[in-house]
Amino acid sequence: MKIIILPGDGIGPEIIEATLRVLEAADRALSLGLEFEPHEIGLASLKAQGSTLPDAVMQRIPQVDGVILGPVSHYEYPSRDQGGINPSGELRVKFELYSNVRPCRSRPEMSILRRPMDLVIIREATEGFYSDRNMFAGSGEFMPDPDMALSVRKITARACERVARTAFELASLRRKKVTAVHKANVLKLSDGLFLREVRKVAAEYPDIELEELIVDATAALLIRTPDRFDVMVTTNMFGDILSDEASELSGSLGLGGSINAGDTICVAQAQHGSAPDIAGQDIANPTSLILSAAMLLQWRGQRDGNRRLLDAARLIEAAVEHALDNPATRTRDIGGALGTKAFAGAVIAAIPSMATRVAAL
């Protein structure tokens, strides 16, 4: 399996390095045949090549088996005509990575919740309120005069149908419930269209319960009754906000894995940002990106029918959980004492014993 590595900005190179060490350990344990192909993006490639996302990277991505993308500081980038392209948004739109999949499970001693959480939020990732990715040309945000700013929200039936199908397929493997999150009481046309497409897909899955909830009620119920949710599906911005809320409630934004998947391409990407204020200090928590890389292996394993990749995903997840279970092997942001490199070392140290358990499943 050949994987393109895009380190990104801020803490990106550090957590990428930690993630690759874990992947190499899993490769040694299970003989996966992983190959890593690094490319510069972000501020590094802007300085060297005049673009935060060089054309050569975009041309290469369809030719490999997956991508691991580090966090990017796109808020600091210049305008697009000066080479400042948001790699995250550009990859999602150009390669139609319509499903952003973010699992969230609470852990003892880390969660502030009184009831357990085990859910997956599936967010449509190619349109919505994200003005940098919802137009064929130009931006969906504009100013008719100096004192007025407008932003266009784009919702299409095709995008809604695709992300809904991802949600129902996943729910069929879990607890058989999908919650469609919307604001159709106000956004009557756009969220009305979203709900129409979700209901159409739901009719094909009669054994799966469909629940419809307004987004503000959902935000409150994530706190009060998180155990009512199984798979949640929603539009771009709502999903971004809710998945961050869910991760924080369950322990930390730094603990949530995430992939952006389309029909043929998958990009693993941490839920959090580039945190430039702590870059280079060996204190960033690499858990989110490590778990995202495991999700990439799982996606590829399911697509190709590759049992070793599926086993590797379970192995990495088990090793991460083993490290997180012990307060002595947690990173500082969640009450431990370890830095980025040391936490990766703790995960790697757990791999041999976890490999025996995975093999027994």
N, C-alpha and C positions, 0 to 999 in steps of 0.2 A: 504494500500500500504506500503510494507516494503522496506526501502531504506538503503543501506549500506553507511556509512559516513567514508571517508578516508581523514583526515585533512591535511596531507602532511607536507611541510616544510615552513620556513619563515613566511610569513603572512597568510599561509594556515589556521592554527587553528583559527585565528581572523576572517577571512572572512567566514569560515565555521560556526562559532558561530553566526555571524550576519545573515547568510542565514537561519540557523535553526530557529532562532527567528521569522523571517518572515514567514517561512513555518508553524510554530506552530500557528501563528496568522491567517493564511489562513485556517488552519485546524479547529480552533475554529469557524471561520466565516461560514464554509461550511460543517463541520462534515465529513472530508475526511477519517478519520481513518488512518492517517500517523503514521508509526512506524520507528524509527531511530535506526540503529545498528552500533555503531562506532567500527572501527578497526585502529590500528596504522600501518602506513607505513612510508617510507622515513627514514630520519636519526634517528628518534625515534625507529623504529622497527629494524634498523640496529644495534643500540646499545643494544637493549634488546634481539633480536632474531637472529642477524647475517645476516639479509636480509632486503632490503628496500621494498620487496614485499613478505611477508610470504605466504607459500603454503596454509595455512588455509583461507586466504583472497580470493585467486583465486578459491578455492573449493567452497566457500560460494556464490560468486557472481551469478552464474547461478540459485541459489535457491531463489533469492529475485526479487523485481520488478524494481529495479533501483539502480544506484550508483551516489553519489556526490563525486567528487574527487577534493581535494584542490591542489593548485600549489605545484610543487616539485622542489627541487634544485638538479636535477640529474647531473648537471655539476660538482657538488662537490662529487658525489658518487665514491667509489672505483670501480675497475673492476668487471665484472660480477662474476668471480670466487671467489671474495671476498665479494659477497653479494650485489653488487651495480647494481640493476636492475632498469631501467627507468619504473616506474609504468604506465605512460601514454602510451608509446609505447607498452609495454607488454600487457596491457589490449586490446589495439586496434587490435593487431595481434592475440592473443590467442582466443579472442571472436569474431573475424572478424567484428570489428566495422568499416566498410569500408567507412561510410559517416560521415565526420566532417561537421556539418551544422553551419554556422555562419551568422546570419542576421546582417545587418548594416543599420541604418537609421539616417540621420542627424537631429539635433535638433536646433531650433532657439537659437541664442546667443552663441552656443557652437561650431558650425561647422565653419571651415575656407572656406568652399566651397561657391561659388556664386550661385550654382544651387542645388536643393535638391537631396538627395540620399536615396533610399529605395530599397535595394537589398539583396540577400542571396547568399553567396559564399559556394558552396558545394565542398569539397576537398576530394579526395581519401586519406585514412589515414593508409593504411596497407603496402604500398610498396614505390616505387619511389626512390628518392635520399637519403632516410633515412636509412643509412647503418646498424643501430641497429635492423632493423625489416624487411629486405628484403631477408634474406637467411634462409633456413631450419636449417643450422648449421653454426656457425661461423659468421663473420661480413662481410658486403659488402664493407668494407674499409680495405685496407691492404698496406703494404710497402715492395716491393720486395728487396729494399736496403735502406740504411739510408737516401739517398737523393732523393727518389722517393716515392710518395704516390698516390694510385689509389683508386677510389671509383666507385662501380658498381650501376647503376640505373636499377631497375627491374620494368617492366611494363607488366601486363598480361591482356589478353582479358577479363577474368572473372571479375577482379577488375574494369576495365574500364566500362564494361557493367552495373555492379551493381550501381556504383556511377552515371552513366548517367541516369539510370532509376529513381533514387532518385530525380535528378534534374528535369526531365520532369514531374514526378508526382507532385512535388511542383509547378512547373511553371503552371500546369493545374489549380491550385487553386489561382494563382496570375495573372500576366499580360500576361501570355502565350508567354514568350520569354526565350530562353536559349542561353547563350554565352559560347561556348567551348573555353577555353584559352589554348594555346599550344606554342611550339617552333619548329614546324615541318619543318620549313625552315632550321634548323640546326640538330635537333634530328629527322631525317627523319624516322627512323625505329620505335623508341619507341613512339614518339608523333604521328607518322603516324598510329600506332596501336591504340592509344588512340582515334584519330579522326575517324578511321574506326568503332570502336565500338559505339561511340557517334552517328554517322550517322545512324547506324543500328537501334538504339533505336529511333532516331528522326523519322524514317519512320513509326513507330507505333503511332506517335502523329502528324498527319498531320495538326492539328489546332494550333500547337505551332511553332513559328518561331525559327530556328536555325541560330545563327550567329557564325562565327569562327574568332577568333582574336589572333594574336601573343602576347605573354605575355608582352613584353616591350611596345607595343602600348596600351595594356590594362591598364598598370600602369599609362601611361600618360592620357588616356581618363577618368580614375577614377577621375582625378583632373579637367579636362576641361569640360566633359559632363557626370557626374555621373548619371544623370537621364535617360541615354540611357539603363542602365542595369536593369534587373529584377532578373533572376537566373543565376549565373555563375557556371560552372563546370570545374574542372581542376585537375591536378595531385598534389601529396602531397606537394612538396616544393613550387611550384608556388602558390598554394592555401594558404599556411601558410603566405607567404610574402604579397600577395594581400589582405588577410583579415585583417592583421595588418595595412596595408596602409589605407584601407577603414575605419577602426575604428578610426584611428588617424585623418583622414580628417573629419570625422563626429563629432568629439568632444574629444575622448580619447580612448585609448586601454582598459581602465578600464570600458567602457560602453557596451562592446559587449558580448552578450551571446553566448554559444557554447555547442553543444552536439556531442558525438561520438556514432553513432547508427549503429547497425547491424539488423539482422532479428528478434532477440529475446531479445537482451540486449542493454541498453542505459546508457551511462555515461555522466553526466553533469560535465562540466569542464570550468573554466574561461579561457578566451583567453590569459591572461597575465601570467607572471612568478611569482616566489615566493618572489621576492623583499626582500631579507634578510636584506638589509640595513635599512629598516623601520619596520622590524618585532618587535612586542611587544610595539609599540608606539601609537596604536589606531589611526593611520592616514591613513591606507589603505582603498581604495575605494572598497566596497563589491558589487557594482552594477553588475559587470560581472557575478559573481557566483550566485547572486540572480536571475538574468534573465536566467542563464543557468539552474538553478533548476526549474524555471517556464517552460522552454522548455522540461525538463524531464517529468513534469506532463502532458504537452500537448502530448508528444510522447506516454506516457502510456495511456492517455485518448483516443487518437485516436485508438490505438491498441486494447484496451479493450472495446471501445464504452462507456466509463465512462464520462458522462456529467459533473459530479462534478469536476473531475480532469481538464477537459477542462475549466470550469468556474474558477477554482482556478488559472490556468495559466494566463487567461485574467485578473483576479483580481490582481495578483502580478505585472504583467506588468503595469497595470493602476496605481497602487499605487507607483511603482517606477517612472513612468513618472510624476506623481503628485509631488513627492518630487524633481525631477530634474527640473521641470518647475519653481520652486521658488529658486532664487539665495541664499536665506537664509537657504535653506535645502539641499544644495549641499555639497559635500566633498571638502576639501581644494585643491586637485589636479585639480579641475575644477572650481575654483574661489569661492567656498563657505567657510564655517568656521567649518563644522561638521567633527567629527572623525568617525571611523568605527561604533562604538556602537550607536552614536547619529543618524547617517544616517539610520541605521536599525530601530531605534525608529521612525524616521520621516516616513519611509515607512509603518511601523505598524500602526501609527496613521492615515494614509490615508485609511487603509483597510476598516473600516466600511462604509465610504461614497462611496468608489469605489465599494463595494459589492452591493450597491443599483443600481448603474449604470449597473454593469455586469448582475444582475438579470433581468434588463429591456430589455436586448438584445435578 
